[in-house]
């Protein structure tokens, strides 16, 4: 295969093919080498300083996040109070009225905005007196996060832990909970008619 040859009169080809003989200036070469080396070393130092600054900033943000997270956590050992919604979740304590005293449990009121859904789910497993409420709160969190499978699981557990009168659809229910309550009511009425 032949190499491409341009026209013989092409000035660029003439320039590239010619060899220039010039005086060798050793002092000029040394000065150019020192300037280039200084520039490259300076650039390398700034790059390293940038990496170190970014690492230090990430570390500081991590410490700040941990400090904020720990400051919002409840103190261990202190009992927390769950106040149940009187219309939706409380059973009458006496023939005269609804449950008016708060239930104490190891959970924040209304599930707390900073507690993850899986923690609420675990708390519901270990707290039988407010199991239905905690599963419902965990289902709400899972639904807000877009985890529908876990939301259905928690809502179903909430309905299992609650009484059949809690299966009535209310205006506070979200669309998924309404569908599950309706399905549970139909299932119950089909079981009664079949049996």
PyMOL commands that set and color helices and strands:
alter all, ss='L'
color gray80, all
select helices_A, chain A and resi 11-17+26-72+86-89+109-111+117-126+128-145+148-161+164-167+175-194
alter helices_A, ss='H'
color red, helices_A
select strands_A, chain A and resi 80-82+92-94+97-98+103-105
alter strands_A, ss='S'
color yellow, strands_A
deselect
rebuild
show_as cartoon
